[in-house]
Amino acid sequence: MTRRIDQIGFSQRVRLEWLAQTANLVLAGNGKVAINDALQTLLIDKVSVGGQAERGNREKIVTILLKVWQSVPPQLESLRAEGLELLSRIPQHDHLAIHWGMVMAVYPFWSGVAVQVGRLLRLQGSAAATHVQRRVREQYGERETVSRAARRVLRSYLDWGVLQESGMRGVYTAGTPLALDDSRLIAWLAEASLHSRTNSSVPLRDLIDNPNFFPFRIKSIPAEGLVAASSGLDVVRYGLDDYCIILRKSPNGGSRTG
């Protein structure tokens, strides 16, 4: 699946509990209109208080929430369905990983910022907002909209607890990593990560160890185990012990769509 890397889309500070509420509304069988109304009520005293702009920040946040869990792009419908099923099955403390993966798949910009944060955390144990923004602008273009969106994504990371203030202004350290050992959840996250890439295939060693998974400590799973746990992944062997994980093709030749 081809993605335009210059698209941002995710340009607001979005709290984890808002995504959780959206997913719960979908799981309860609500339609788009009912979910939109519920989210407007949820956010009315939290975002753009008193604002009447047709496309104010509240409307933009609701659009993001709906696109992640209700009106997903067609190629992500199966991923969304499996994500919702996981939310209904796995422990509450692992739900962050599912919301992270779904946002990453729908909005690759979220993953792009995470990659830069993860790389800086590995290199020096901290990530300065100015350094993250500079690296993100190198990828997405020297635009103020890119810097502004990156700032809001970073604030979202702080709200989610995957980053924390270091005591130095604009410098962040990693939150406590979430240990993941559920094979199906890990495989689902791997598929979500592939959907966030311009190339929907990646060596196994580079997939799970990608910096965009910096909030997690993910159990190592062999390629065959990863594919066995997923309906959306396939594996190609390209060396004696090297494997490439790819998105499974649908019967019509495209990536799986559900």
Backbone bond lengths (Angstrom), bond angles and torsions (degrees), N, CA, C in turn:
res aa  C-N    CA-C-N  psi(-1)  N-CA   C-N-CA  omega(-1)  CA-C   N-CA-C  phi
1 M - - - 1.447 - - 1.520 109.77 -
2 T 1.300 117.17 127.73 1.450 121.65 -177.19 1.518 110.43 -90.90
3 R 1.313 117.25 132.21 1.455 122.83 176.02 1.513 109.58 -119.90
4 R 1.318 116.52 142.22 1.461 120.13 173.36 1.520 108.05 -82.49
5 I 1.319 116.79 117.81 1.458 119.58 -174.64 1.519 112.37 -74.26
6 D 1.340 118.04 -10.97 1.457 118.91 -179.32 1.524 112.37 -88.56
7 Q 1.329 118.15 -0.87 1.450 120.83 177.18 1.516 110.15 -83.51
8 I 1.332 116.71 137.15 1.458 121.61 -178.13 1.520 110.31 -103.40
9 G 1.321 116.71 -67.05 1.456 120.99 176.05 1.514 113.91 73.99
10 F 1.322 116.87 -58.59 1.463 121.03 -178.87 1.522 108.56 -83.11
11 S 1.323 116.20 97.67 1.467 120.04 -171.80 1.522 112.41 -127.70
12 Q 1.332 116.92 17.75 1.453 120.83 -178.82 1.529 110.71 -128.47
13 R 1.320 114.87 159.38 1.463 121.01 173.19 1.533 107.58 -80.57
14 V 1.311 117.18 117.59 1.462 121.75 -174.02 1.523 108.72 -122.82
15 R 1.292 116.09 124.14 1.460 121.68 -179.33 1.531 110.71 -82.35
16 L 1.313 114.63 148.60 1.463 120.63 -178.48 1.521 111.02 -61.34
17 E 1.332 117.74 -39.44 1.462 119.53 -177.38 1.524 112.25 -65.63
18 W 1.343 117.84 -25.30 1.470 119.91 176.95 1.529 110.50 -70.84
19 L 1.320 116.65 -39.37 1.463 120.15 175.97 1.526 110.42 -66.40
20 A 1.326 115.99 -40.24 1.460 119.73 178.81 1.527 110.61 -61.67
21 Q 1.329 116.60 -42.21 1.454 119.94 179.16 1.529 110.84 -64.55
22 T 1.324 116.90 -40.12 1.465 120.54 178.54 1.518 110.81 -61.90
23 A 1.329 116.79 -46.83 1.466 120.33 179.03 1.522 111.24 -61.69
24 N 1.331 116.99 -39.61 1.467 120.10 178.84 1.523 111.43 -63.95
25 L 1.328 116.33 -37.51 1.461 120.20 178.06 1.530 110.76 -65.84
26 V 1.324 116.94 -38.68 1.466 120.73 177.18 1.528 109.91 -66.63
27 L 1.335 116.55 -45.26 1.461 120.70 -179.99 1.528 111.83 -60.94
28 A 1.335 116.19 -29.70 1.464 120.87 -179.91 1.524 112.09 -78.67
29 G 1.333 117.35 -3.05 1.452 120.87 175.67 1.513 115.16 90.24
30 N 1.312 117.98 14.12 1.456 120.94 179.81 1.524 111.11 -74.00
31 G 1.323 116.96 148.96 1.452 122.58 175.52 1.520 111.37 -86.92
32 K 1.333 116.29 175.63 1.453 121.40 -174.84 1.526 112.50 -59.85
33 V 1.328 117.58 -42.73 1.468 120.40 -177.69 1.525 110.48 -64.09
34 A 1.320 116.72 -45.59 1.455 120.54 179.98 1.527 111.47 -64.42
35 I 1.332 116.50 -39.50 1.466 119.81 178.96 1.526 110.30 -66.88
36 N 1.327 116.62 -43.44 1.460 120.64 177.78 1.524 110.48 -57.60
37 D 1.331 116.99 -46.43 1.471 120.24 -179.49 1.525 111.45 -62.53
38 A 1.341 116.32 -41.22 1.465 120.21 179.98 1.525 111.40 -65.40
39 L 1.335 116.30 -38.91 1.469 119.77 179.77 1.525 111.18 -70.53
40 Q 1.325 116.99 -37.54 1.458 119.63 176.26 1.525 110.21 -59.99
41 T 1.318 116.05 -42.82 1.468 120.25 178.32 1.524 111.11 -65.52
42 L 1.333 116.28 -41.30 1.460 121.21 179.70 1.523 111.95 -60.18
43 L 1.343 116.69 -39.49 1.460 121.33 -172.01 1.526 114.10 -96.82
44 I 1.322 118.22 -4.80 1.460 120.23 -170.23 1.526 112.76 -61.19
45 D 1.338 117.69 -32.10 1.467 120.12 178.96 1.526 112.29 -104.88
46 K 1.340 115.84 15.12 1.468 120.29 -177.88 1.529 112.97 -120.32
47 V 1.325 117.23 -30.21 1.466 121.64 -175.50 1.523 108.83 -135.17
48 S 1.336 116.79 136.17 1.469 122.09 177.88 1.524 110.97 50.38
49 V 1.318 116.10 47.09 1.459 120.70 -177.46 1.531 109.76 -60.22
50 G 1.315 116.01 122.75 1.457 120.72 -179.24 1.508 113.77 83.15
51 G 1.330 117.03 -5.83 1.468 120.34 -177.83 1.515 111.79 -76.95
52 Q 1.327 116.10 145.09 1.455 121.88 -179.56 1.535 111.92 -122.40
53 A 1.328 117.31 9.38 1.462 120.39 -177.88 1.528 109.87 -62.84
54 E 1.348 115.50 139.76 1.461 120.13 -177.80 1.515 111.65 -62.49
55 R 1.342 117.04 -36.91 1.463 120.90 178.42 1.514 109.72 -125.28
56 G 1.341 116.21 55.43 1.448 121.29 175.76 1.511 111.28 -75.99
57 N 1.333 115.64 -177.64 1.457 119.76 -177.38 1.520 112.54 -60.63
58 R 1.351 117.12 -35.59 1.467 119.35 -179.69 1.522 110.51 -63.41
59 E 1.333 116.47 -44.18 1.462 119.90 179.50 1.524 111.17 -63.57
60 K 1.319 116.10 -38.60 1.468 119.52 179.87 1.531 111.21 -66.81
61 I 1.328 116.62 -38.60 1.462 120.17 178.07 1.524 110.70 -66.22
62 V 1.334 116.70 -43.46 1.465 120.04 178.14 1.528 110.01 -60.57
63 T 1.331 117.17 -39.87 1.462 120.65 177.70 1.524 110.84 -59.63
64 I 1.332 116.90 -43.83 1.465 121.09 178.51 1.523 110.51 -62.74
65 L 1.322 116.84 -47.33 1.464 120.99 -178.83 1.524 111.56 -59.96
66 L 1.317 116.30 -43.46 1.464 120.57 179.63 1.522 111.37 -66.25
67 K 1.324 116.65 -40.78 1.465 119.39 -177.42 1.526 111.58 -68.65
68 V 1.332 116.95 -30.55 1.465 119.69 179.80 1.522 111.80 -72.44
69 W 1.337 117.79 -43.94 1.456 119.19 -171.43 1.527 115.58 -119.08
70 Q 1.343 118.38 -10.42 1.460 117.91 -178.98 1.523 111.93 -118.86
71 S 1.313 117.35 -59.12 1.474 121.49 -175.39 1.521 110.38 -102.99
72 V 1.322 116.74 60.89 1.463 120.25 -175.29 1.528 109.85 -73.10
73 P 1.340 117.84 155.41 1.464 120.00 172.10 1.526 110.32 -56.40
74 P 1.330 118.32 146.64 1.473 121.20 -175.32 1.521 114.39 -52.70
75 Q 1.334 117.42 -37.85 1.461 119.79 -176.39 1.533 112.56 -71.16
76 L 1.340 116.82 -8.21 1.467 120.34 -179.05 1.521 112.66 -109.75
77 E 1.327 117.77 8.79 1.463 119.58 -175.93 1.526 112.25 -64.14
78 S 1.329 117.56 -40.58 1.466 120.11 178.54 1.523 111.08 -67.92
79 L 1.315 116.56 -40.34 1.465 120.40 177.44 1.522 109.75 -60.94
80 R 1.341 116.88 -44.05 1.457 121.06 178.94 1.522 111.03 -61.55
81 A 1.344 116.74 -45.69 1.465 120.58 -179.02 1.530 110.92 -59.90
82 E 1.325 116.76 -42.38 1.464 120.01 -179.91 1.523 110.84 -71.41
83 G 1.341 116.56 -34.46 1.457 119.94 175.85 1.517 111.60 -62.79
84 L 1.323 117.19 -42.76 1.468 120.96 178.00 1.522 110.74 -64.32
85 E 1.323 116.25 -39.62 1.468 119.30 178.44 1.526 110.42 -64.18
86 L 1.328 116.80 -39.75 1.465 120.25 177.43 1.528 111.02 -63.77
87 L 1.334 116.56 -40.65 1.466 119.92 178.96 1.528 111.25 -59.48
88 S 1.319 116.44 -33.89 1.462 120.24 -178.73 1.523 112.58 -80.77
89 R 1.350 116.46 -9.68 1.466 119.65 -173.14 1.513 114.60 -113.98
90 I 1.333 117.16 -41.34 1.464 119.40 -170.91 1.531 110.95 -87.32
91 P 1.338 117.46 163.09 1.465 120.79 -179.00 1.536 112.06 -59.43
92 Q 1.330 114.93 150.35 1.459 121.90 -177.66 1.524 112.44 -55.49
93 H 1.328 117.66 -37.26 1.466 119.54 -174.70 1.531 112.45 -69.66
94 D 1.335 117.86 -12.75 1.462 120.46 176.93 1.534 112.65 -95.09
95 H 1.315 117.35 -3.23 1.463 120.00 -175.35 1.520 112.62 -63.89
96 L 1.324 117.52 -29.25 1.469 120.25 178.62 1.526 110.39 -53.92
97 A 1.322 116.76 -40.44 1.469 120.43 -176.96 1.523 111.17 -63.39
98 I 1.328 117.27 -35.61 1.461 120.51 -178.84 1.527 110.28 -71.89
99 H 1.313 116.92 -42.81 1.468 119.12 176.94 1.534 110.50 -64.58
100 W 1.319 116.82 -38.83 1.470 121.12 177.53 1.532 109.82 -60.12
101 G 1.320 116.61 -47.84 1.454 119.83 -178.14 1.513 112.81 -64.95
102 M 1.333 117.51 -39.87 1.460 119.90 -177.91 1.523 110.84 -69.92
103 V 1.332 117.59 -41.21 1.465 119.86 176.32 1.520 109.97 -62.13
104 M 1.317 116.93 -42.22 1.461 122.22 -179.52 1.525 111.10 -60.52
105 A 1.329 116.88 -41.71 1.460 120.74 -178.53 1.523 111.58 -70.41
106 V 1.335 117.17 -42.02 1.465 121.15 -177.73 1.518 111.47 -75.81
107 Y 1.333 116.06 -38.23 1.463 121.84 -177.74 1.532 109.97 -123.42
108 P 1.336 118.82 86.90 1.465 120.52 -179.31 1.535 113.94 -55.47
109 F 1.334 117.66 -21.83 1.466 119.52 177.35 1.528 110.71 -59.27
110 W 1.327 117.26 -37.49 1.464 121.61 176.83 1.524 110.20 -57.30
111 S 1.327 116.03 -44.35 1.461 120.91 177.81 1.525 111.12 -67.26
112 G 1.359 116.79 -38.89 1.457 120.04 179.42 1.512 112.68 -59.82
113 V 1.332 116.69 -41.28 1.468 120.43 176.59 1.523 109.90 -67.94
114 A 1.337 116.90 -41.38 1.467 120.88 -179.23 1.528 111.63 -61.28
115 V 1.325 116.57 -38.83 1.461 120.04 178.53 1.523 110.56 -58.96
116 Q 1.331 116.86 -45.66 1.466 120.07 -178.72 1.526 111.10 -67.35
117 V 1.327 117.31 -40.37 1.457 120.62 177.32 1.525 109.81 -63.05
118 G 1.320 116.73 -47.26 1.458 120.50 -178.71 1.519 112.93 -61.07
119 R 1.320 116.06 -39.62 1.474 119.35 178.78 1.529 111.11 -64.20
120 L 1.324 116.41 -43.82 1.469 119.84 179.95 1.524 111.09 -65.84
121 L 1.327 117.01 -40.00 1.466 119.18 178.52 1.521 110.90 -62.44
122 R 1.326 117.35 -37.97 1.464 120.49 178.86 1.521 111.54 -68.82
123 L 1.312 115.83 -38.96 1.469 120.37 -176.21 1.516 112.58 -72.61
124 Q 1.340 116.49 -42.91 1.464 119.07 -169.83 1.518 114.71 -136.08
125 G 1.326 117.50 3.27 1.451 119.79 176.25 1.515 115.01 79.40
126 S 1.321 116.98 0.81 1.463 121.44 178.47 1.518 108.28 -152.33
127 A 1.330 115.43 164.90 1.459 120.91 179.33 1.520 108.77 -136.94
128 A 1.323 116.07 118.67 1.462 120.76 176.89 1.522 109.19 -86.94
129 A 1.323 115.81 135.65 1.464 120.29 -178.18 1.520 111.35 -56.47
130 T 1.330 117.67 -39.31 1.467 120.32 -178.69 1.524 111.24 -64.17
131 H 1.330 116.89 -37.65 1.461 120.29 179.35 1.524 110.71 -70.01
132 V 1.333 116.15 -40.78 1.465 119.79 178.19 1.519 109.86 -61.93
133 Q 1.326 117.21 -46.89 1.458 121.26 -178.63 1.524 111.45 -62.06
134 R 1.311 117.56 -40.46 1.458 120.02 179.42 1.519 111.04 -62.50
135 R 1.318 116.57 -44.17 1.465 120.09 -179.64 1.531 111.43 -67.86
136 V 1.323 116.67 -37.87 1.464 119.64 178.92 1.528 110.65 -67.19
137 R 1.349 117.08 -38.66 1.467 120.04 177.83 1.521 111.44 -64.99
138 E 1.324 117.63 -32.41 1.458 120.31 177.17 1.529 110.87 -62.32
139 Q 1.320 117.10 -29.90 1.456 121.25 -179.47 1.520 112.25 -89.25
140 Y 1.337 116.84 -41.92 1.462 121.18 -172.14 1.524 114.21 -102.26
141 G 1.323 117.35 -8.12 1.456 119.62 177.24 1.518 112.60 113.03
142 E 1.318 115.06 149.35 1.467 121.60 -178.33 1.530 109.55 -80.10
143 R 1.317 115.08 75.07 1.460 121.09 -179.26 1.514 109.34 -127.70
144 E 1.337 115.76 145.28 1.456 119.49 177.85 1.518 111.08 -63.93
145 T 1.343 116.94 -31.66 1.464 119.27 178.47 1.529 111.61 -62.32
146 V 1.326 116.43 -31.74 1.467 120.01 178.52 1.523 110.08 -69.26
147 S 1.334 116.95 -46.86 1.460 120.52 179.15 1.525 111.36 -61.68
148 R 1.326 115.67 -42.68 1.463 119.92 -178.73 1.528 110.68 -64.59
149 A 1.330 116.38 -44.11 1.463 119.77 178.98 1.524 110.87 -64.50
150 A 1.324 117.66 -40.41 1.469 120.91 179.24 1.527 110.37 -62.74
151 R 1.342 116.99 -40.20 1.466 120.07 177.90 1.528 110.73 -60.62
152 R 1.323 116.50 -41.30 1.464 119.87 -177.78 1.522 111.72 -72.44
153 V 1.319 116.94 -33.48 1.462 119.22 174.39 1.534 110.01 -65.54
154 L 1.327 116.71 -42.49 1.465 120.20 177.65 1.527 111.19 -61.31
155 R 1.331 117.21 -40.73 1.460 120.01 177.15 1.533 110.42 -63.89
156 S 1.328 115.92 -35.80 1.465 119.26 176.26 1.530 110.19 -63.85
157 Y 1.346 117.32 -42.66 1.462 120.14 177.46 1.532 110.80 -57.53
158 L 1.334 116.03 -41.18 1.464 120.03 178.04 1.524 110.84 -64.14
159 D 1.330 116.61 -44.15 1.463 120.34 178.68 1.525 111.31 -60.78
160 W 1.321 116.08 -36.81 1.473 120.69 -178.65 1.529 112.18 -76.28
161 G 1.340 117.06 -14.53 1.449 121.43 179.98 1.512 115.15 85.65
162 V 1.341 117.24 7.02 1.466 119.30 179.41 1.523 111.24 -83.28
163 L 1.321 116.74 -17.82 1.466 123.41 168.52 1.519 107.92 -123.23
164 Q 1.333 115.79 158.15 1.457 120.65 175.65 1.519 109.33 -141.69
165 E 1.318 114.93 155.88 1.463 120.80 178.81 1.528 109.28 -65.36
166 S 1.335 115.57 141.33 1.466 119.96 -178.31 1.522 112.62 -94.36
167 G 1.321 117.21 -13.15 1.461 120.61 -171.89 1.511 111.39 102.78
168 M 1.335 116.59 -17.30 1.458 122.29 173.34 1.525 108.17 -104.19
169 R 1.301 117.18 133.81 1.453 121.48 -175.22 1.529 111.57 -58.17
170 G 1.324 116.15 126.41 1.447 120.86 176.26 1.513 115.15 74.51
171 V 1.339 117.40 12.47 1.468 121.16 178.55 1.525 107.78 -120.02
172 Y 1.334 115.81 129.34 1.454 120.69 -173.44 1.530 111.21 -121.78
173 T 1.312 115.14 152.11 1.459 121.97 172.47 1.523 108.28 -119.51
174 A 1.321 115.84 167.11 1.460 120.17 -176.77 1.516 110.99 -73.67
175 G 1.331 116.03 143.81 1.450 120.36 170.04 1.518 109.35 -74.84
176 T 1.309 116.37 -179.24 1.456 120.16 178.09 1.523 109.44 -66.56
177 P 1.342 117.95 122.20 1.477 119.10 -177.15 1.524 111.66 -65.53
178 L 1.314 114.99 144.52 1.458 121.79 178.22 1.523 108.67 -90.19
179 A 1.309 117.04 118.96 1.464 121.43 -179.68 1.525 109.59 -77.82
180 L 1.327 116.07 127.34 1.462 121.66 -179.73 1.522 109.52 -119.18
181 D 1.334 116.43 124.85 1.462 119.51 179.12 1.522 112.43 -133.20
182 D 1.329 118.13 4.72 1.464 122.12 176.05 1.525 108.41 -79.55
183 S 1.318 117.31 115.04 1.467 121.02 -174.03 1.521 112.29 -59.96
184 R 1.320 117.46 -39.22 1.461 118.93 -178.73 1.526 111.09 -68.95
185 L 1.328 117.12 -39.33 1.461 120.22 177.20 1.525 110.48 -63.60
186 I 1.321 117.14 -43.16 1.466 120.75 -179.94 1.523 110.40 -63.23
187 A 1.336 116.85 -42.74 1.464 120.23 178.47 1.526 110.51 -63.96
188 W 1.320 116.65 -40.01 1.476 120.58 178.54 1.529 110.22 -63.43
189 L 1.327 117.01 -42.12 1.465 120.57 177.43 1.527 111.08 -63.16
190 A 1.324 116.30 -39.33 1.462 120.02 177.77 1.522 110.62 -60.76
191 E 1.337 116.04 -42.69 1.463 119.48 177.97 1.526 110.70 -64.30
192 A 1.326 117.22 -42.08 1.467 120.99 178.43 1.523 110.46 -59.14
193 S 1.327 116.24 -41.61 1.458 120.31 179.82 1.523 111.43 -64.22
194 L 1.327 116.92 -40.00 1.465 120.03 178.09 1.528 110.93 -63.23
195 H 1.318 117.43 -36.68 1.460 120.33 178.47 1.522 111.87 -67.02
196 S 1.323 118.00 -20.42 1.467 120.72 -178.75 1.525 112.43 -87.23
197 R 1.326 117.62 -1.93 1.461 122.67 -174.94 1.522 111.51 -102.67
198 T 1.323 115.61 154.62 1.457 119.86 174.01 1.526 110.18 -71.84
199 N 1.335 116.97 -28.31 1.465 122.24 177.47 1.514 107.98 -112.53
200 S 1.323 116.88 117.33 1.465 120.59 -173.28 1.524 112.60 -84.81
201 S 1.314 117.12 38.34 1.460 121.83 173.14 1.519 107.79 -150.17
202 V 1.348 116.46 148.75 1.459 120.29 -176.32 1.528 108.81 -160.43
203 P 1.324 118.03 144.71 1.469 119.53 174.15 1.523 110.62 -57.44
204 L 1.322 116.80 141.20 1.452 121.46 -177.15 1.522 111.65 -53.28
205 R 1.329 117.00 -43.61 1.466 119.91 -175.51 1.529 112.12 -64.93
206 D 1.344 116.67 -25.55 1.453 120.11 -179.66 1.529 112.64 -91.14
207 L 1.328 116.44 -11.40 1.462 120.03 -176.29 1.522 111.33 -81.02
208 I 1.312 116.82 -58.79 1.461 120.65 -176.82 1.520 111.16 -72.29
209 D 1.330 117.17 -28.86 1.465 120.96 -178.20 1.524 111.90 -90.98
210 N 1.332 117.96 12.12 1.459 120.85 -177.72 1.522 110.81 -64.99
211 P 1.326 118.08 141.65 1.472 120.03 179.06 1.520 113.87 -60.65
212 N 1.348 118.43 -19.23 1.466 118.17 179.74 1.525 112.46 -69.70
213 F 1.329 116.32 -7.95 1.461 121.00 174.38 1.529 111.38 -101.80
214 F 1.324 117.56 27.45 1.466 119.86 -176.30 1.532 114.00 -57.93
215 P 1.358 120.24 -26.02 1.475 117.37 179.98 1.523 114.61 -75.64
216 F 1.346 117.87 -3.08 1.459 120.06 -170.01 1.527 112.31 -123.73
217 R 1.300 114.85 153.84 1.467 122.41 168.28 1.520 105.25 -114.86
218 I 1.330 115.66 103.20 1.461 121.95 -168.32 1.526 110.58 -101.01
219 K 1.307 115.49 129.66 1.468 120.95 178.80 1.524 109.95 -64.11
220 S 1.308 116.09 138.49 1.464 121.10 178.20 1.533 109.84 -70.99
221 I 1.326 114.68 131.57 1.463 121.07 179.21 1.531 107.87 -129.24
222 P 1.336 119.08 133.18 1.466 120.20 176.74 1.519 110.31 -64.69
223 A 1.323 116.03 158.46 1.463 121.09 -176.00 1.527 111.76 -55.56
224 E 1.332 116.60 -44.08 1.462 119.48 -178.13 1.522 111.17 -63.27
225 G 1.329 116.76 -37.21 1.454 120.95 179.02 1.518 111.92 -68.74
226 L 1.330 115.96 -36.82 1.460 120.58 178.85 1.524 110.29 -64.71
227 V 1.312 116.70 -45.65 1.457 121.15 -178.85 1.525 110.71 -68.87
228 A 1.334 117.06 -37.88 1.463 120.44 179.50 1.521 111.76 -63.54
229 A 1.340 116.54 -28.25 1.467 121.25 -178.02 1.519 112.62 -87.74
230 S 1.329 117.66 -1.03 1.467 120.90 -174.08 1.520 110.79 -131.04
231 S 1.320 115.78 142.56 1.467 120.55 173.12 1.523 111.12 -92.73
232 G 1.332 117.08 -1.28 1.457 119.99 -175.28 1.511 115.39 -116.24
233 L 1.343 117.42 2.95 1.462 120.52 -176.46 1.520 111.60 -119.55
234 D 1.321 115.67 148.68 1.458 123.64 170.40 1.521 108.10 -129.75
235 V 1.316 115.91 166.81 1.455 120.98 -179.32 1.519 109.85 -129.76
236 V 1.339 114.89 141.44 1.456 121.72 175.48 1.525 107.54 -125.22
237 R 1.299 116.47 128.12 1.464 120.46 177.78 1.520 108.94 -89.61
238 Y 1.328 116.80 129.61 1.457 119.21 -178.23 1.527 112.90 -128.07
239 G 1.282 117.47 12.91 1.455 122.35 175.99 1.521 108.61 -164.23
240 L 1.317 116.87 -175.82 1.455 120.27 -178.01 1.513 111.16 -58.86
241 D 1.321 116.81 -46.30 1.464 121.25 -179.92 1.519 111.71 -131.78
242 D 1.315 117.42 26.15 1.464 121.07 -178.16 1.520 109.93 -112.14
243 Y 1.326 115.13 136.46 1.460 120.83 -177.18 1.525 109.57 -131.18
244 C 1.308 114.29 145.20 1.461 121.09 175.78 1.526 107.39 -114.58
245 I 1.329 116.58 129.29 1.456 121.83 178.16 1.521 108.20 -95.75
246 I 1.336 116.57 131.44 1.456 121.26 -177.73 1.522 109.34 -131.18
247 L 1.333 115.63 159.94 1.451 120.36 173.40 1.523 109.08 -72.67
248 R 1.316 116.38 133.52 1.460 121.43 -179.74 1.522 110.21 -65.11
249 K 1.301 115.92 138.43 1.456 121.11 179.71 1.525 110.18 -84.26
250 S 1.336 114.35 142.70 1.464 120.33 174.58 1.516 108.64 -80.58
251 P 1.326 118.57 165.94 1.462 120.73 -178.97 1.526 113.86 -57.43
252 N 1.353 117.70 -26.32 1.463 119.51 -179.06 1.524 113.13 -85.36
253 G 1.357 115.40 3.53 1.455 119.61 174.87 1.504 115.03 98.23
254 G 1.327 117.68 -9.91 1.459 120.40 178.31 1.515 110.27 -93.23
255 S 1.348 115.78 178.26 1.455 119.06 175.21 1.519 109.13 -66.54
256 R 1.313 115.82 153.18 1.458 121.70 -178.47 1.528 109.97 -55.25
257 T 1.301 117.40 133.76 1.457 120.81 -179.29 1.503 113.16 -122.26
258 G 1.281 120.29 -12.83 1.461 121.57 177.76 1.507 111.42 101.02
